[in-house]
Amino acid sequence: MTFQERLHQLRRQRGLSQENLAEVIGVTRQAVQKWESGASRPDMDNLVALSRYFETTLDYLITGEEAPSAPSAPPAQSQTIIHNYYHRWEYEYKSQRTLWGLPLVHIHLQDNGFARAKGVIAIGNVATGLLSIGIFSAGLVSLGALSAGLLVSVGCLALGLLSIGGVAAGMAAAGGFAFGWLALGGICYGTYAAGGIAAASEIAIGGVAQAPLAIGRAVEGITAIQLPEGEIPAETLRAAREALAAAFAGRHPWLEALFRRLL
């Protein structure tokens, strides 16, 4: 039996795909494919990682002279915890129940690498699902460092219909830097914007505000209402509210109510 045949046999005994083995060892799927086809051989570091993972010796792996210890059978549940040379820790769980061809719950976490999770509920280094949680996350509702959600997105960098994050972009966005039809944040830009520094194509309220209707401490616009430090005089407050009513002209009453409360 050749090296590539032994590697193929060991991998199949563990119930792993070439992609699974590549993630465990820390190489590409194409590298594993070349090892098994005989197009190339793994270097010594990868041979050590393979022998440790398959619980066999380098001699057996390279020459076939020693019998390997029997690989453990895959667990009854679709759940594995892997310790090896490259990844100190890896955990994966797939529920037996599925919906639309996807596992109801898929959890795949790894301390070093891009463990992928895909399910109705997905939790992983890279997660895709209706509800997804991960470092890189995409779904209907998404939470992650880099997050994209069709409806709701929360993350350091968030993109979605409703997005909340350090940098947020969406129909409605809130964050340190916010961009959207409605933008709320430290620095924000949108059709309607409110924040520390706010710029808008319609209405802006902020410490610094620039828009056709601008309301704030420092303002620039066609209609600019400057608010003084401290308590706002009743006349100024009334003028700002009347300007908002005229600008909204009966459109988006919920948004007008929000902006009135921000004064």
ZAKOLGU-466662 format. One record per residue (C-alpha): x, y, z; residue in one letter. Coordinates in steps of 0.05 Angstrom, whole numbers, padded with zeros to 5 digits. Layout:
<rs>
X  Y  Z  A
...
</rs>
This chain:
<rs>
00000  00000  00000  M
00028  00068  -00019  T
00031  00130  00025  F
-00027  00162  -00012  Q
-00069  00099  -00003  E
-00054  00096  00071  R
-00073  00169  00079  L
-00137  00159  00041  H
-00155  00098  00083  Q
-00141  00133  00149  L
-00182  00194  00128  R
-00241  00151  00107  R
-00238  00111  00172  Q
-00246  00176  00210  R
-00305  00196  00166  G
-00271  00260  00143  L
-00275  00295  00077  S
-00212  00324  00046  Q
-00236  00393  00067  E
-00246  00369  00139  N
-00176  00340  00142  L
-00147  00403  00111  A
-00179  00446  00166  E
-00153  00400  00220  V
-00081  00401  00195  I
-00082  00474  00174  G
-00073  00467  00099  V
-00116  00475  00037  T
-00162  00421  00010  R
-00120  00422  -00054  Q
-00058  00403  -00013  A
-00094  00342  00016  V
-00120  00324  -00054  Q
-00048  00325  -00081  K
-00023  00282  -00024  W
-00076  00229  -00037  E
-00065  00231  -00113  S
00011  00225  -00105  G
00023  00292  -00139  A
00061  00316  -00078  S
00083  00294  -00008  R
00071  00331  00058  P
00131  00362  00092  D
00156  00338  00159  M
00113  00385  00200  D
00051  00361  00164  N
00071  00288  00170  L
00079  00298  00246  V
00010  00331  00249  A
-00021  00274  00208  L
00011  00220  00251  S
-00012  00253  00316  R
-00083  00264  00291  Y
-00090  00192  00265  F
-00055  00165  00327  E
-00004  00126  00287  T
00071  00128  00277  T
00111  00165  00225  L
00141  00097  00204  D
00073  00069  00188  Y
00050  00132  00153  L
00112  00136  00109  I
00131  00063  00099  T
00072  00022  00124  G
00118  -00021  00167  E
00079  -00013  00232  E
00005  -00025  00244  A
-00033  00037  00265  P
-00072  00040  00328  S
-00145  00031  00312  A
-00176  00098  00297  P
-00235  00114  00341  S
-00302  00108  00307  A
-00341  00172  00294  P
-00387  00188  00353  P
-00461  00170  00349  A
-00479  00243  00354  Q
-00452  00290  00301  S
-00406  00322  00352  Q
-00330  00322  00354  T
-00276  00353  00397  I
-00208  00351  00364  I
-00139  00364  00393  H
-00079  00363  00347  N
-00013  00393  00330  Y
-00039  00456  00295  Y
-00105  00468  00330  H
-00104  00461  00405  R
-00180  00458  00406  W
-00238  00447  00358  E
-00311  00433  00371  Y
-00366  00415  00322  E
-00439  00396  00333  Y
-00493  00384  00280  K
-00564  00370  00301  S
-00597  00310  00270  Q
-00660  00350  00256  R
-00659  00391  00192  T
-00700  00446  00160  L
-00697  00462  00086  W
-00639  00414  00080  G
-00598  00450  00133  L
-00583  00425  00204  P
-00627  00460  00254  L
-00565  00477  00294  V
-00493  00475  00270  H
-00437  00496  00317  I
-00365  00494  00292  H
-00312  00530  00332  L
-00236  00528  00328  Q
-00183  00566  00366  D
-00141  00576  00303  N
-00171  00578  00234  G
-00237  00589  00198  F
-00284  00536  00222  A
-00347  00541  00180  R
-00418  00532  00208  A
-00480  00530  00163  K
-00549  00518  00190  G
-00615  00548  00210  V
-00578  00569  00273  I
-00504  00574  00258  A
-00448  00589  00308  I
-00376  00587  00284  G
-00314  00624  00265  N
-00349  00634  00198  V
-00424  00627  00205  A
-00481  00627  00154  T
-00554  00617  00174  G
-00621  00647  00190  L
-00591  00664  00257  L
-00515  00668  00252  S
-00463  00683  00305  I
-00389  00685  00289  G
-00327  00725  00275  I
-00350  00729  00202  F
-00426  00723  00202  S
-00481  00727  00149  A
-00554  00712  00155  G
-00625  00737  00165  L
-00604  00759  00235  V
-00529  00764  00242  S
-00482  00778  00301  L
-00407  00780  00290  G
-00343  00820  00286  A
-00357  00827  00211  L
-00432  00819  00204  S
-00481  00821  00146  A
-00555  00811  00160  G
-00614  00814  00114  L
-00658  00841  00170  L
-00614  00854  00231  V
-00539  00859  00235  S
-00497  00872  00298  V
-00422  00875  00297  G
-00358  00916  00296  C
-00372  00924  00222  L
-00446  00914  00208  A
-00486  00915  00144  L
-00561  00902  00143  G
-00631  00930  00139  L
-00624  00948  00212  L
-00550  00951  00231  S
-00516  00967  00296  I
-00440  00970  00304  G
-00376  01007  00308  G
-00384  01020  00234  V
-00457  01009  00212  A
-00490  01015  00144  A
-00563  01000  00129  G
-00633  01026  00119  M
-00630  01044  00193  A
-00559  01047  00222  A
-00533  01063  00291  A
-00459  01064  00311  G
-00395  01102  00320  G
-00397  01113  00244  F
-00467  01105  00216  A
-00491  01109  00144  F
-00563  01098  00122  G
-00631  01126  00105  W
-00636  01138  00181  L
-00567  01145  00213  A
-00555  01153  00287  L
-00484  01156  00315  G
-00421  01193  00333  G
-00409  01210  00260  I
-00467  01197  00215  C
-00493  01210  00145  Y
-00561  01195  00115  G
-00626  01222  00089  T
-00642  01235  00162  Y
-00585  01238  00212  A
-00575  01252  00286  A
-00510  01248  00324  G
-00447  01283  00347  G
-00430  01302  00275  I
-00490  01294  00230  A
-00498  01307  00155  A
-00561  01292  00117  A
-00596  01304  00051  S
-00660  01324  00088  E
-00655  01335  00163  I
-00596  01333  00211  A
-00594  01342  00286  I
-00528  01343  00323  G
-00471  01378  00357  G
-00449  01395  00287  V
-00505  01390  00236  A
-00506  01401  00160  Q
-00570  01392  00119  A
-00626  01431  00085  P
-00656  01432  00155  L
-00600  01433  00206  A
-00611  01437  00282  I
-00553  01437  00331  G
-00497  01474  00365  R
-00459  01488  00300  A
-00505  01487  00239  V
-00503  01497  00164  E
-00564  01492  00119  G
-00620  01526  00082  I
-00658  01528  00148  T
-00608  01529  00205  A
-00631  01531  00277  I
-00574  01539  00327  Q
-00585  01511  00396  L
-00549  01546  00454  P
-00509  01510  00507  E
-00550  01490  00568  G
-00625  01497  00571  E
-00659  01512  00505  I
-00704  01573  00507  P
-00778  01558  00495  A
-00779  01602  00432  E
-00720  01565  00401  T
-00750  01498  00418  L
-00817  01518  00388  R
-00783  01543  00325  A
-00744  01477  00318  A
-00808  01436  00326  R
-00846  01478  00276  E
-00788  01470  00227  A
-00790  01395  00236  L
-00865  01393  00225  A
-00857  01434  00161  A
-00800  01391  00135  A
-00835  01324  00148  F
-00902  01352  00123  A
-00940  01293  00151  G
-00891  01240  00126  R
-00860  01190  00174  H
-00896  01213  00237  P
-00856  01163  00279  W
-00791  01193  00255  L
-00815  01264  00268  E
-00834  01242  00339  A
-00763  01213  00347  L
-00729  01276  00324  F
-00773  01320  00368  R
-00751  01278  00428  R
-00678  01289  00409  L
-00684  01364  00416  L
</rs>
